Structures are given as structure tokens and as C-alpha cells.
Amino acid sequence: MESTKNIVYRYCLRGAAAYTLIAIVFVCGVIQNDSLRIGSLLYVMLALFVASMAYFIYSVRYEIQKRKKKLLEESATDLLPYVRYAQTSLTMLYISAAFMPIVILFNTLLLYVGPLMLLIIVFFVHSFVSLGYYISPNDNIINEQDELAEQIDNADIKDEELKPLAPQELLSQERLKQIETALRKWCEDGMYKDCNVTIYSLAANLGCKKYELTEYFNLSEHTNFRTWLSDIRFNEAIRIIKNNPEYNNDTISIECGFSSHTQIYRIFKQKTGLSPSQWRDHIRQQQL
């Protein structure tokens, strides 16, 4: 659902091959025994099923980790709820897959456990969609970036505005300075308050490309987009608390662009070792 067409095609092809092989073993067993009781070949089918389950669960876990990394690199929203949800559903899927070979051998047990496993699969699929909700598939991202580059190339751009750069070129000092100036203006305009901003929307807003921003953060800021934006919002939260100590965490979250008050709580804990409320009390004591 979230992968490129080539990866989806590959998964579908391997899935079809696995179950085709299971069906072939079953047909051979029926022909050999002239009955639906295929004897030891049932265990061969079961082994093939377990192997295919193990492969696809591994593939799904790999996709989830890849999507999580992509989200961490390219968005600044609070991902912890999605990550926890996905990890819980994946653990439940592991457990159901582990018990599936045993359940298959007992009809009575399968009658009760089967529907429960179907619910677990539905829960897992929902969590997988939730984890990738804010990401466009890679094919769409590439198309969007190509369209953006074409629009910029065709537009009448002034000398002081950002101009597109060919992918094979390295960012010059002049280009880095242009991006720095544009980012400073972006922050001064309070655009960081948009909790849904991503590196792609930021690049589109500045009139540059995603890879240029990535290189800028690596070369000039020695960090990534998520950390850079988190620092901007954290410093703004510090300023607001000092100037308006009566503001609660929800108000500060909205004013700074955090997607939730839990996100600002974790960032304060990470950077100061204190919660926002504890830090506010600490500041009040210093002022007294």
C-alpha cells in the first residue's frame, strides 16, 4: 500500500509463487494417495506455509522500519503514537503467525482462533496505513519533485530568489547562503507553527528542492530537518514561557507548531531533563 509499484509487484509475485507451490504439493498428494488424506505431504505444505509467513512478516517489518525512518527524516510531527500502534500490531501478528501452524492441526482450535487472527490482521493493516499516512509513495514523491523543478525552471525568477540546481552539482557557498537566508525569513514569518510541515512542503515553500535542503542541513547545520525544526520550536517555547508563564502546555504547543503537548513534553525532557511545567517553575524561582 505504501511501497513503489515494483516492490508491490515483487511481493505479489512471491506470494503467488509460494501459494502456487503449496497448491502443487496438495494436488500431488491427492493424486499420489487418491484421497484428500495426503499423509506426510501435509507437513510439507505446512512447512512451505510457515516459510512464506516468515518471509512476509520479515518483509512487512522491513517496510515499517523503512517508513519510520523516512518519516523521521522528512516530517516533524509526533510519531510516537503511530510507532507504538504499529509495534503492538506487529507483535500481535508475530504471535498469531507463531501459533498458526499448531492451530491448523486442530479443527476445534482453528474455529475459535481463526476469527481472532483475522481481527489481528485487520488491526495490523490499519496500523500500517496509519504509520504511512503522512507519506506519499516514492513514485508520487519523485513525480511531485519533477513537477516542482519544471515549474521553477519555467518561472521568471529574480536574481535574489532561489534558483533550481542540477542534482549532479554540489551546493556552492552562495547557494548555501541563499538557502540560509530563505530559511531565516521562513522562521521570521512564523511558518514553523504549521505542525504538518514536511521537508517537501518546506522545499516547495522556499522554491528549492528537497535534496538541496537535505544537503544544506548536513553541511551547514550538521543535523537533519527534523532536529533543526525541533530546535527552532524548542527555542520559541523557551521564549514564550519566559514572556508568558501563564500559558499552559497546549497553548505553547500550538504557538510553537508542536503536534501535541506530549511531543513538547518529551523534547523538554530530552533537552533540559525537566518537564515544561518544572522548567517554568525553575525559571520563576530564578526570577525571584
C-alpha positions, 0 to 999 in steps of 0.5 A: 500500500505504501511501497513503489509499484515494483516492490508491490509487484515483487511481493505479489509475485512471491506470494503467488509463487509460494501459494502456487507451490503449496497448491502443487504439493496438495494436488500431488498428494491427492493424486499420489494417495487418491484421497484428500488424506495426503499423509506426510505431504501435509507437513510439507505444505505446512512447512512451505506455509510457515516459510512464506509467513516468515518471509512476509512478516520479515518483509512487512517489518522491513517496510515499517522500519523503512517508513519510520525512518523516512518519516523521521527524516522528512516530517516533524510531527509526533510519531510516537503514537503511530510507532507504538500502534504499529509495534503492538500490531506487529507483535500481535501478528508475530504471535498469531503467525507463531501459533498458526501452524499448531492451530491448523492441526486442530479443527476445534482450535482453528474455529475459535482462533481463526476469527481472532487472527483475522481481527489481528490482521485487520488491526495490523493493516490499519496500523500500517496505513496509519504509520504511512499516512503522512507519506506519499509513495516514492513514485508520487514523491519523485513525480511531485519533485519533477513537477516542482523543478519544471515549474521553477525552471519555467518561472521568471525568477529574480536574481535574489530568489532561489534558483533550481540546481542540477542534482549532479552539482554540489551546493556552492557557498552562495547557494548555501547562503541563499538557502540560509537566508530563505530559511531565516525569513521562513522562521521570521514569518512564523511558518514553523507553527504549521505542525504538518510541515514536511521537508517537501512542503518546506522545499516547495515553500522556499522554491528549492528542492528537497535534496538541496535542503537535505544537503544544506542541513548536513553541511551547514547545520550538521543535523537533519530537518527534523532536529533543526525544526525541533530546535527552532520550536524548542527555542520559541517555547523557551521564549514564550514561557519566559514572556508568558508563564501563564500559558499552559502546555497546549497553548505553547504547543500550538504557538510553537507548531508542536503536534501535541503537548506530549511531543513538547513534553518529551523534547523538554525532557530530552533537552533540559531533563525537566518537564515544561511545567518544572522548567517554568517553575525553575525559571520563576524561582530564578526570577525571584 
